[in-house]
Amino acid sequence: MEKLTQPEEAAMQAVWQTGKGIVKDFLEAHATPAPPYTTLASTIKNLEKKGYLQSRKTGNVYEYTPLIGEEEYKKKFMNGFVQSYFANSYKDLVTFFAREKQISPEELKEIISLIENNKQ
């Protein structure tokens, strides 16, 4: 799947929040400042072309449904991000945040606990 632009990611956030719907529904769920209706409609069409959404015509409007879940997108995005910027090393990613003081010792302890509990 193609990487999404920032406006496309914002639109997908509105789609995931809504579940499925028409452009007007996504506009209401969109983070502020919301783009103009026509801009969002164009972004939604692009997301459909990229394979993130499918549409079904209902009356004179198109209803859109996501083809990829938010968690699946996050997983693919993070894997690509870690591969591109941290030589595929999650250890280097965590080290980066620790050095930049973006993660606290308490948060690191929580992460370690999660890892240890998942091993069992």
N, C-alpha and C positions, 0 to 999 in steps of 0.2 A: 504494500500500500504506500501511496505517496505521502510524504511528510506534509502536514498541514501548516498553512500560514497562521499568523496570530488571529486575524479576523475569522478564519475557518475554524480554529480551535474554539474561539468564543461562541461561534454559532453552534458548534457541536455541543458545547456545554449547555446551551439553551435547549437543544434537541434532547440530550440525555436527561435533563431536568424535567422536560415535558413528557418524554416517552415516545410519543408520536403526535403529529399534528400538522397544522397548516402554518404558513409563514407568519401569520398574525399571532398565533400561539407562541412561536419562537421569539417574536419581537417582544412580547410581554414578559417572557422569561429571561431575555437577554440581559446581561450585566450592563449597568449604566456607565458611560453614555451609550445608549443603543444606536446602531446605525440607522440611516433612513430605510424605510420599507423596501425600496427598490434595490438598495445595496445588499440588504440581507437576502432578498429573493434571489439575487444573482449569486451570492455566496452559497446559498442552499443548492442551487442548480449545479454549481461547480462541485460541491460535495457529492452530489448524486453521480456526476460524471467520473469522479475519482473512486467511486465504489463505497462510499461511507454511508450513503442513504439510498433508499428505494422510494419510488413514488407510486401513488395510485390515484387516478383521477376520480373524484367524487363530485358529481354535478359539474360546476364550472371552476373548481379549485383542485389543487393537488395536495394530497395528504402524504406526508413523509414519515418514514420509519427508519430508525438507525439499523445498519447492517453490521456494525461493530459496537460492542459495549465499551463503556468508559474504562473499565478495568483492563480489557484487552488492549485498548489504545495506549493506556498508560504503560503497560508492560512492554509493548513494542517500542514506544517512544523512549522509555528509560533504557532499554537494552541498546538501542541505537545511540543514545546520548552517552552512555558509559563507554561503549565501544569507540565512539568518535573522540571523546575528550579525555578519557581516563584509561586508554589502552585495554579496554575490556576488564578493568579491575575495579570491583566494588570497594575493595579495601582502599584503593587510591581515592575513590570518591568520598568515602567517609573521612579519610585522612585530610583531604582538602577542606571539608566543612569544619573539622576539628581545628585545623590551623587557622582558619578564617574566623574562628569563634562563633560559628553559625549553629553549633550543636553543643549542648551542655553535657557535663559528665553524667547527669541524671538521665538524659535522653540516651546516651551511649549505653548506660546500664540497662535501660529498657530494651534497647536493640539486642544486646547480648542475651538478655533473658528470653526474648522472642526466639532467637536462634537456638538457644539451648533447649527450650521447650518444644520446638519443632523437630529436634533430633530424636526425641523420645517417641 
